Structures are given as C-alpha cells and as structure tokens.
Amino acid sequence: MKKLLIMLLFVIVFSIGCAKDSQQEPTDSTSSTTEDAPPVVVVEEEPVETTVYVRVLADALNVRESHSLGSHVIGVLKENTIHERLEIYDAGNGKQWYRIETEDYIGWVAGWYCMDNDAYEDKVLRANLLAAFDGEIPSVKGAFKSTYDEIKSLYNNKLETTNYWGGPGLYNDSILYLFDDDGLILISVVPEVSIYGVAPGSTLEEVKTHLGEADSEITVDDPEGEGLYDDGSLVTSYITGSYVVKFVFDENQILSRIELSKHVL
C-alpha cells in the first residue's frame, strides 16, 4: 500500500512538471510569431557624365602619347577642329593637358592651346552682337562718340530733338540716339529687320533660346513714361567687351527695341 502511494505521488509531480513546460514560449527563432523585416536595399545613382568638347586655337597642335612636351608626337590637330575631351591632367603653373579622342587616335594635347567649345561659341556670338549695328541696320548711321550735330547732319536734320535722362537725344519712329559730353553713348533701335539673328516680334523665350541666358534682367516700372522704357517692360542685358546690348520687351514679352551702349568698365 505504501508503494502504491509513492507511485501515485510521483505521477502527480511528473504531470505538474510537464504542464509547466508546455506553457513556456518557444525559444526556436523559426517558430517566432514576429516576422523578420525585409533587408533595406540602397541604390546609389551613378553621376551623369557630361561630354565636353574642346576647340583647337593653335594653327597646328601636337597630339602626344603622354602629358609632357617631351612625349612622342602621334598626330597633329588643325585649328578650329573640335574634339572630345576625355581627361584633364594638371601640370601646375596654371597649365593643363587634355586627353582627347579623334577618329584616328587618343592622346594628350596642351590644354592652354584649346578652349571649351561651348565657351568659344558664346564668345563668338557675343562678339558678333556688335556687328549688327555696323551697317546691317539701314536706319543706323554714325558711330560712338559722334557729336549731336554730326548725327543730326547724317539724317539731313530730319531727326527730332528730345531729352532723356537729362541729356540731349535725337530720334524718329524707329531710332533713338543719346549723347553725353563725350558724344554718342547709346543707340536704341526698333527692330525692322533681323538683328543678331533675332527677328522683329520675337518673344523673350525665343531670344533666350538663340542667345542664351542674359547677364542680367530687370523689370522696368515707369508709370509716368518719363524714361526710355515703357511701363512694364522687361530688359535683358548682354555684356560683351566694352559694350552692353539690351533687348527690351513690352508687357507681353514681345521684343520692342534693341540697344547698344558703351560699357563703363
């Protein structure tokens, strides 16, 4: 009877122990109810490479195997030819070598005899702005520093006298001249023909597309009409050398006149 009680007590203790074990949370990570977060994938954007072209300014420019004047010459480039620049080597003293590619070879040239082609075209374009006022516009006569009387005589005294900015001026329906003590300082023309490749009636965006962004832009507020510009005009200025070229647009952003003036440096 005593053995039976001992066995019965053992069974009860064993059963209680198993019940406690069954209530414990599983420790196996595979049976966890918490889902693993997906891995974070970082995608790095590759920088956009811009192709740069350079223009040869020298009469003839040697192409060398390496970026050194002592390096072997493998070819010669002609003036005003344009080539893709692949790499720059800084040789110090403000000089750089360009690794360029042509149809026939890849080599190094003295960068100080080249110029970024975009910058070159911009320079040429702005230099050509000056030519448009020199004989291309029939109504424009005379030159800067011409006197008031000289300009008036060129038009057989048919230009009327006016006063702008406190100084003397001469004008008709399409042209205005302004003077200071040294003579003619500004020519303002209502475009009757294409000037600088910009046609009469061009919009602001068309001018910018043709010439690029202006050096400066101002909106003129002249409600009294006492100045050179009309109320609401937009003026875009292109500075080229010792001159300032201004395109003046009306309130509808349509080209109304073009000016050329001396630039005080």
Beta strands, then each sheet from edge to edge (+ up, - down):
strand 1: 52-56
strand 2: 60-64
strand 3: 73-78
strand 4: 82-92
strand 5: 95-101
strand 6: 106-110
strand 7: 114-116
strand 8: 160-164
strand 9: 167-171
strand 10: 175-180
strand 11: 183-189
strand 12: 216-219
strand 13: 234-240
strand 14: 243-249
strand 15: 255-262
sheet 1: 6+ 5- 4+ 1- 7+
sheet 2: 2+ 3-
sheet 3: 8+ 9- 10+ 11- 15+ 14- 13+ 12-
end
